[in-house]
Amino acid sequence: MHECGARGERRGRLRWVVALSASLLVSTLDPTVARADDEACVSASEKEVALRKAGKLKDALAVLAVCADRSCPDEVKNECGRRIREVNAVIPTIVLGATDGSGSDLSPVTIKVDGAPDAVLLGGLAIPLDPGTHVIRFESPGRVPLDRTVVAREGERDRHVTVVMSLPETLSGVRRSDGSLGTQKTLALVSGGIGAVALLVGAFSGLVALAYSSTDTSATCSVTPSLCNSGSTASTVAITGLVVGAVGLAGGLTLWFTAPKPGRPQPVTPTAKLRLAPMAGPDGHGLLLVGTFD
């Protein structure tokens, strides 16, 4: 009887050794079967509470993934799984898009949230954000980069935000300098040119008027009255030309030196045209500076 009992005890020990060896073999082949450190699981669970109070829901989800691992104790694992569902229900999500001026979708478009070093390619998927204010930078080839500020609210899901990205030539109604003189400097040259021509006309007319005035006026007018009229007309044209010339040159210089510097955006302004037109009336003749705006 004693011998039978001893043999049974030996068989029991043998079965325990075989079972332990099998367990060790399985743990070696599949490390996930080995239980994680219980203290690390509990620590992750406690850390999630502080992160959630601080509004860092994305970091809280990452921590909960650790304590919800199947290798953690059942009580901790189940609790972390429940918290994951709670956070997923309230974390804000946003769906971003970008269009051109005609309303067509742009692609590819990348974004950077709050100055993150890595850009994310937009693909129409909802993006989770922590509650609060965020600055999102949109970038697309051939388009001007655009920053958009959004406020993510807890519990707000799949909010759609679409921006319009402009071409480099136009930025919210502002025309970029393309290397040309620009509208204001062009007007300065036109005004200065008209002023110079008017001064030349005035100077020449003044010389003609002086020539007529050097003759015997009474004798000349009694013989050839037309010469007196010509002298009067030349005098009027001279005065008008000098005045118009001075105004044109002054206006041209003012427009030139007050024009925006090259490389800076220039506001879109209407096109102006200036020209000299002859003027005739009962009191004499002259020149008239006429301006039109398109």
VMD Tcl script that draws the C-alpha trace (Angstrom):
set ca {
  {0.00 0.00 0.00}
  {2.84 2.33 0.92}
  {4.57 1.55 -2.35}
  {1.41 2.39 -4.33}
  {1.15 5.75 -2.57}
  {4.75 6.58 -3.39}
  {4.26 5.75 -7.04}
  {1.17 8.04 -7.17}
  {3.09 10.92 -5.58}
  {5.89 10.52 -8.12}
  {3.38 10.55 -10.97}
  {1.81 13.76 -9.57}
  {5.19 15.49 -9.37}
  {5.95 14.41 -12.91}
  {2.69 15.89 -14.20}
  {3.48 19.21 -12.39}
  {6.95 19.36 -13.92}
  {5.51 18.66 -17.39}
  {2.87 21.35 -16.99}
  {5.44 23.90 -15.76}
  {7.75 23.10 -18.63}
  {4.92 23.54 -21.12}
  {3.98 26.88 -19.55}
  {7.57 28.09 -19.77}
  {7.79 26.92 -23.37}
  {4.60 28.81 -24.33}
  {5.83 31.95 -22.56}
  {9.07 31.77 -24.49}
  {7.37 31.32 -27.86}
  {4.68 34.00 -27.25}
  {5.86 36.79 -24.87}
  {2.42 38.40 -24.81}
  {1.17 35.50 -22.73}
  {3.46 36.59 -19.90}
  {1.63 38.94 -17.55}
  {2.74 42.56 -17.47}
  {3.96 44.15 -14.32}
  {0.83 44.85 -12.25}
  {2.36 48.02 -10.83}
  {2.89 49.45 -14.35}
  {-0.75 48.77 -15.22}
  {-2.04 50.51 -12.10}
  {0.36 53.44 -12.66}
  {-0.94 53.92 -16.22}
  {-4.51 53.92 -14.93}
  {-3.72 56.61 -12.36}
  {-1.80 58.74 -14.88}
  {-4.83 58.79 -17.20}
  {-6.91 60.52 -14.55}
  {-4.49 63.47 -14.35}
  {-4.23 63.76 -18.14}
  {-7.99 63.79 -18.56}
  {-8.43 66.53 -15.96}
  {-5.83 68.61 -17.86}
  {-7.81 68.23 -21.10}
  {-5.12 66.12 -22.77}
  {-7.51 63.50 -24.08}
  {-5.22 62.23 -26.84}
  {-2.46 61.47 -24.33}
  {-5.03 59.93 -22.01}
  {-6.08 57.46 -24.73}
  {-2.46 56.47 -25.29}
  {-2.01 55.75 -21.58}
  {-5.27 53.81 -21.35}
  {-4.09 51.56 -24.17}
  {-1.31 50.40 -21.85}
  {-3.48 49.50 -18.88}
  {-6.18 47.96 -21.12}
  {-3.71 45.40 -22.44}
  {-4.84 41.81 -21.99}
  {-1.75 41.07 -19.88}
  {-2.89 43.48 -17.14}
  {-5.02 42.28 -14.21}
  {-8.66 41.81 -15.16}
  {-9.93 44.46 -12.78}
  {-7.54 47.12 -14.14}
  {-7.98 45.99 -17.74}
  {-11.76 46.21 -17.57}
  {-11.71 49.62 -15.91}
  {-9.31 51.04 -18.52}
  {-11.44 49.62 -21.31}
  {-14.48 51.42 -19.88}
  {-12.54 54.70 -19.68}
  {-11.40 54.35 -23.29}
  {-15.04 54.23 -24.38}
  {-15.80 57.32 -22.29}
  {-12.92 59.37 -23.71}
  {-13.71 58.33 -27.29}
  {-17.25 59.59 -26.79}
  {-16.19 63.13 -25.79}
  {-12.90 63.78 -27.61}
  {-13.49 66.43 -30.34}
  {-12.96 65.42 -33.95}
  {-12.64 67.67 -37.00}
  {-12.88 66.98 -40.74}
  {-10.69 69.35 -42.77}
  {-10.79 70.29 -46.44}
  {-9.39 72.87 -48.87}
  {-10.80 74.30 -52.10}
  {-9.70 76.73 -54.80}
  {-11.49 79.96 -55.69}
  {-14.07 78.10 -57.80}
  {-15.04 75.71 -55.00}
  {-13.21 72.64 -56.36}
  {-11.40 70.42 -53.87}
  {-7.62 70.71 -53.73}
  {-5.29 67.73 -53.53}
  {-2.77 67.02 -52.19}
  {-3.09 69.16 -49.08}
  {-1.00 68.75 -45.93}
  {-1.64 70.22 -42.49}
  {0.36 70.95 -39.38}
  {-1.47 71.29 -36.08}
  {-0.03 73.76 -33.56}
  {3.33 73.90 -35.35}
  {3.96 70.17 -35.29}
  {7.21 69.29 -37.14}
  {5.58 66.57 -39.24}
  {2.89 67.35 -41.82}
  {-0.19 65.17 -42.17}
  {-1.76 64.48 -45.56}
  {-5.47 65.23 -45.66}
  {-7.55 62.26 -46.72}
  {-11.09 63.12 -45.62}
  {-10.82 61.35 -42.27}
  {-11.86 62.84 -38.93}
  {-8.90 64.11 -36.88}
  {-9.04 63.97 -33.06}
  {-8.03 67.12 -31.17}
  {-7.72 68.02 -27.53}
  {-10.33 70.53 -26.32}
  {-9.14 74.12 -26.74}
  {-7.71 76.49 -29.35}
  {-5.58 75.15 -32.18}
  {-3.81 76.74 -35.17}
  {-3.91 74.59 -38.30}
  {-1.60 75.39 -41.21}
  {-2.71 74.29 -44.69}
  {-0.16 73.79 -47.47}
  {-0.71 72.74 -51.09}
  {1.62 72.89 -54.14}
  {1.16 76.11 -56.10}
  {-0.98 77.72 -53.39}
  {-0.28 80.26 -50.67}
  {0.01 78.58 -47.22}
  {-2.91 79.42 -44.96}
  {-3.30 79.38 -41.17}
  {-6.72 78.76 -39.63}
  {-7.58 79.02 -35.92}
  {-10.23 76.64 -34.58}
  {-11.65 76.04 -31.11}
  {-12.31 72.35 -30.43}
  {-15.12 71.73 -27.96}
  {-15.46 68.59 -25.84}
  {-18.13 66.31 -27.24}
  {-18.16 68.03 -30.67}
  {-17.82 65.32 -33.30}
  {-16.94 65.46 -37.03}
  {-16.97 69.24 -37.31}
  {-16.31 70.24 -40.95}
  {-13.86 73.09 -41.62}
  {-13.03 74.00 -45.24}
  {-10.64 76.77 -46.30}
  {-10.14 78.53 -49.65}
  {-6.48 78.59 -50.73}
  {-5.41 81.40 -53.06}
  {-2.91 81.48 -55.89}
  {0.32 83.41 -55.22}
  {-0.80 86.33 -57.46}
  {-3.83 87.22 -55.36}
  {-4.04 87.43 -51.59}
  {-7.42 88.64 -50.34}
  {-7.73 91.40 -52.95}
  {-4.05 92.41 -52.82}
  {-1.94 92.32 -55.96}
  {1.66 91.21 -55.56}
  {4.47 93.09 -57.23}
  {5.54 91.31 -60.43}
  {8.62 93.38 -61.11}
  {6.78 96.14 -63.05}
  {6.72 99.77 -61.96}
  {3.22 99.51 -60.58}
  {0.18 101.68 -61.16}
  {1.31 104.64 -59.05}
  {4.76 104.94 -60.62}
  {3.25 104.55 -64.08}
  {0.93 107.46 -63.32}
  {3.95 109.41 -62.05}
  {5.75 108.95 -65.36}
  {2.64 109.92 -67.34}
  {2.06 113.02 -65.23}
  {5.72 114.00 -65.41}
  {5.79 113.47 -69.16}
  {2.73 115.63 -69.68}
  {4.23 118.28 -67.42}
  {7.50 118.30 -69.39}
  {5.64 118.62 -72.72}
  {3.47 121.42 -71.33}
  {6.55 123.29 -70.11}
  {8.15 123.04 -73.53}
  {4.96 124.29 -75.20}
  {4.71 127.11 -72.68}
  {8.34 128.13 -73.14}
  {8.06 128.14 -76.92}
  {4.80 130.10 -76.80}
  {6.44 132.55 -74.43}
  {9.24 133.18 -76.89}
  {6.69 133.75 -79.67}
  {4.76 136.16 -77.46}
  {7.95 138.08 -76.68}
  {8.72 138.32 -80.39}
  {5.32 139.86 -81.09}
  {5.60 142.25 -78.17}
  {8.97 143.60 -79.45}
  {7.34 145.13 -82.53}
  {5.41 148.43 -82.70}
  {2.09 147.15 -81.42}
  {-0.10 150.03 -82.55}
  {1.39 150.17 -86.03}
  {1.33 146.42 -86.46}
  {-2.25 146.01 -85.30}
  {-3.45 148.78 -87.64}
  {-1.83 147.09 -90.61}
  {-2.24 143.40 -89.75}
  {-4.73 142.83 -86.91}
  {-4.21 139.05 -87.13}
  {-0.68 139.43 -85.80}
  {-2.00 141.02 -82.62}
  {-4.41 138.12 -82.15}
  {-1.55 135.65 -82.67}
  {0.55 137.39 -80.06}
  {-2.30 137.31 -77.55}
  {-2.93 133.62 -78.22}
  {0.77 132.79 -77.82}
  {0.85 134.60 -74.50}
  {-2.20 132.70 -73.24}
  {-0.76 129.33 -74.36}
  {2.55 130.18 -72.71}
  {0.96 130.91 -69.35}
  {-1.29 127.84 -69.55}
  {1.60 125.60 -70.58}
  {3.83 126.77 -67.76}
  {1.09 126.27 -65.17}
  {0.09 122.82 -66.48}
  {3.76 121.82 -66.75}
  {4.52 122.84 -63.19}
  {1.46 120.97 -61.88}
  {2.27 117.88 -63.95}
  {5.89 117.70 -62.80}
  {4.94 118.29 -59.16}
  {2.26 115.60 -59.34}
  {4.63 113.17 -61.02}
  {7.33 113.64 -58.41}
  {4.80 113.23 -55.59}
  {3.38 110.02 -57.06}
  {6.86 108.59 -57.70}
  {8.29 109.17 -54.24}
  {5.15 108.05 -52.40}
  {4.76 104.81 -54.39}
  {5.09 101.50 -52.44}
  {8.53 99.99 -52.41}
  {9.21 97.03 -54.74}
  {8.43 93.61 -53.29}
  {5.60 94.82 -51.07}
  {1.95 94.05 -51.82}
  {0.20 96.88 -53.64}
  {-3.53 97.53 -53.28}
  {-5.52 97.19 -56.45}
  {-6.27 100.70 -57.75}
  {-8.27 101.91 -60.75}
  {-6.41 102.76 -63.94}
  {-6.08 106.49 -64.63}
  {-5.47 108.22 -67.96}
  {-4.29 111.82 -68.36}
  {-4.16 113.88 -71.57}
  {-3.86 117.47 -72.76}
  {-6.78 118.93 -74.72}
  {-6.91 122.31 -76.50}
  {-9.32 124.81 -74.99}
  {-10.97 127.69 -76.87}
  {-13.34 130.34 -75.57}
  {-14.45 133.93 -76.03}
  {-11.59 135.15 -73.84}
  {-8.80 133.28 -75.60}
  {-7.21 129.84 -76.10}
  {-5.29 127.40 -73.88}
  {-4.58 123.83 -72.86}
  {-6.73 121.69 -70.51}
  {-5.45 118.71 -68.48}
  {-8.15 115.99 -68.67}
  {-8.14 112.84 -66.49}
  {-10.27 109.69 -66.75}
  {-10.48 106.67 -64.42}
  {-11.43 103.12 -65.47}
}
mol new
graphics top color blue
foreach p $ca { graphics top sphere $p radius 0.5 }
foreach p [lrange $ca 0 end-1] q [lrange $ca 1 end] { graphics top cylinder $p $q radius 0.2 }
display resetview
